[in-house]
Amino acid sequence: MSSKWDIEGLSGNNLEFWEVKMEAILMEIVKKNFG
C-alpha cells in the first residue's frame, strides 16, 4: 500500500524529518509575529 503517504514523503523515517521541519517553520513564524 504505497499510497499518498509515500508520494508526500511522510512514510517511515521521513515523518520524523517533517515533524522537525514543521516545528522549525512554526518557530520562524512565531519569531516574526511576536519576536
VOBA-1610 file (N, C-alpha, C; in pm, whole numbers, padded with zeros to 5 digits, always signed):
BEGIN
Met+00084-00121+00000Met+00000+00000+00000Met+00087+00126+00000Ser+00149+00154-00113Ser+00225+00279-00123Ser+00131+00388-00172Ser+00057+00443-00078Ser-00045+00542-00112Ser+00013+00682-00110Lys-00070+00782-00085Lys-00025+00920-00090Lys+00080+00951+00016Trp+00092+00866+00117Trp+00193+00890+00220Trp+00333+00881+00161Asp+00353+00781+00075Asp+00484+00765+00011Asp+00510+00879-00087Ile+00406+00919-00157Ile+00420+01027-00256Ile+00459+01156-00186Glu+00401+01184-00072Glu+00429+01308+00000Glu+00552+01295+00089Gly+00613+01178+00092Gly+00734+01159+00171Gly+00708+01157+00320Leu+00591+01107+00360Leu+00556+01107+00502Leu+00565+00968+00564Ser+00625+00873+00491Ser+00630+00736+00542Ser+00761+00709+00612Gly+00758+00626+00715Gly+00879+00582+00782Gly+00958+00694+00846Asn+01087+00698+00817Asn+01177+00793+00882Asn+01149+00937+00841Asn+01089+00956+00724Asn+01062+01091+00677Asn+00963+01164+00766Leu+00877+01088+00835Leu+00778+01150+00922Leu+00846+01232+01031Glu+00952+01176+01087Glu+01026+01246+01191Glu+01091+01372+01134Phe+01143+01361+01012Phe+01204+01476+00945Phe+01102+01587+00926Trp+00981+01550+00882Trp+00878+01651+00859Trp+00834+01717+00989Glu+00828+01640+01098Glu+00791+01699+01228Glu+00892+01806+01267Val+01020+01775+01249Val+01125+01872+01283Val+01116+01994+01192Lys+01093+01969+01064Lys+01086+02079+00967Lys+00968+02170+00998Met+00852+02111+01025Met+00733+02190+01055Met+00752+02269+01183Glu+00818+02210+01281Glu+00844+02279+01407Glu+00934+02400+01383Ala+01034+02384+01298Ala+01125+02495+01266Ala+01049+02606+01195Ile+00961+02570+01102Ile+00883+02670+01030Ile+00791+02745+01126Leu+00727+02672+01217Leu+00639+02736+01314Leu+00716+02832+01403Met+00837+02794+01443Met+00920+02881+01526Met+00955+03009+01451Glu+00984+02999+01322Glu+01015+03117+01241Glu+00894+03210+01235Ile+00775+03154+01219Ile+00653+03234+01213Ile+00631+03305+01346Val+00650+03232+01455Val+00632+03291+01588Val+00731+03405+01610Lys+00855+03384+01570Lys+00957+03488+01586Lys+00920+03613+01507Lys+00871+03596+01385Lys+00835+03710+01301Lys+00718+03786+01360Asn+00621+03714+01413Asn+00499+03778+01461Asn+00512+03835+01601Phe+00587+03766+01687Phe+00591+03803+01828Phe+00730+03841+01876Gly+00832+03820+01790Gly+00968+03850+01830Gly+00996+03997+01815
//
